[in-house]
């Protein structure tokens, strides 16, 4: 099933530059190394942002989960990276009813 209001998808710029692409962060380092190895750069974080928004906008989510913060959406689909390789990526989004937006939480490669 797709998100009903995909027009309201939001990714905080800090989530990309300060988290997913931060090789100095304990939590972000493995993710940053993966994304860098697949052609994502700090100079053009919009490339990763675009991939993640397209995933949430065009793919079916695999499950939802109610949380105290709002309804969580989880996606798992193959994404084509700038280096020409495809990888199965899980992204997590959460619906924020107070702001009427669906916010990006995290993304990472799924190892099979």
N, C-alpha and C positions, 0 to 999 in steps of 0.2 A: 504494500500500500504506500502511496506517496503522501508527503506532507501536504495538507490542504492549503496552507498559506505560505508557499515557498517564496513569495515576494518579500517576506519579512525576515529573511535569513541574514544574520549579522555575525561577522567575525571581527572581534577586537584586534586591532593591529598588533597589540602586545602579545597576543596568543601566537602569532606567526613569528615575529622577530625575536621576542624575548623568551619564547618557550620552545616551539617546534624547531626553530633554526638557531637555537642557542647552544653551541658546543661547550660552553662553560657551565651549563646548568646540569646538576646531577640528574634531574628528571628528563631534561630535554636533550642531553648529549647523544644518547643512542638514536633518538628520532632525527636529530640534526644530521648525524653521520649518514643515516639512511637517505634522507632527502637530498643532501649534498651529493651523494654518490649517484643519484638519479637525475641530476641536472638542475635541481632547485638551488637558487643562490640567494644570499642575503641582499644582493643588489636589486633583485627582482622578486620580492616575496609575493607580489601580486599573482605570479604564476601558480604558486601553491594555493593561494586563496581562491583563485578561479577554479582550480581542479576540485577543491573541497565544496565550494558552493554548487558547482555543476553536479557533483555527486548527490548532494542533498536535494537539489531541485529536480533531477531527472530520474533518480533511482528509487526503487521501493525500499523502505526501511525494513529491517529484518525483525525488529521488535521495538516495543515501547515499554517504559517502566516509570511508574509514578514515583516521584521523589518529593521531599519537602520543598524543593526549589521549583518544581514544575514537572511536566511530562518530558521524560528523556526519550530521544529517538536515536536508534543505532542503525547505521548503514554499513554494509560490507559489499563492496564491488571492486572490480578491477579498474584501475586508473592507468592511463597512458602517460608516462612521464616524458620530460623533454629529451632524455637520452634514448627514447624509442622503446623502452622496456615497460611492460605491464606488471603491476603488482596488486595483490589483493589488499585493500586498505579499509580499515574500520574507522569510521568517524562517528563522533558522539555529539549530539546537539540537545539543547534543553529549551523548552518553551517557557518564556518568562511572561506570565500573564500581566504583571504589573506594568511592563513596558510594551506589551503586545508585539514581541519579537521572538524569534527562535535563535538562540545564541550558540555559537560553536564552543565546544568544550575541549575536545582533543581529537587526534588522529594518529594512527600508527599502522605499520605493516602487520598483516596477519600471516604468521608462519604456518604452513600446512605440514 
